């Protein structure tokens, strides 16, 4: 643990823009971009969020198996069979982000349905209303709402 603490407590960066190098500043949070341990450390950081999403009873299921979220690096995909369930998943992520100082970027967020046979209602994330859907057809899944952060 001391090795990680030592490794992450001495991070500094500067910005190179248009051939000019800016002032050096300390990096106070986050994981090293491209670091070998970064995906594992981020997984540990968001493990409680995954648990909260699973225990909420909202989201998509295959039988009794929760498949309502997929994480890949710092991307999150939320899936639900209803707009209400998706909004609940949004709310859980938003609350978790406030608690643990994680900023989810709503301008990089998208909403779409798979086999859009139901009315489309907007979902709210922070101050942004996500509307959709982008109509997609996929034979294996029907009426699944997806959010990608």
MOJO-V72067 format. One record per helix or strand. SS is the DSSP state (helix for helix, strand for strand). FROM is the first residue (numbers start at 1). TO is the last residue. If there is no record, write none. Layout:
SS:FROM:TO  SS:FROM:TO
This chain:
helix:2:9  strand:12:13  strand:16:17  strand:20:21  strand:25:26  helix:38:55  strand:61:62  strand:65:66  strand:69:72  strand:75:80  helix:83:100  helix:106:108  strand:110:114  strand:123:125  strand:128:130  strand:135:136  strand:144:148
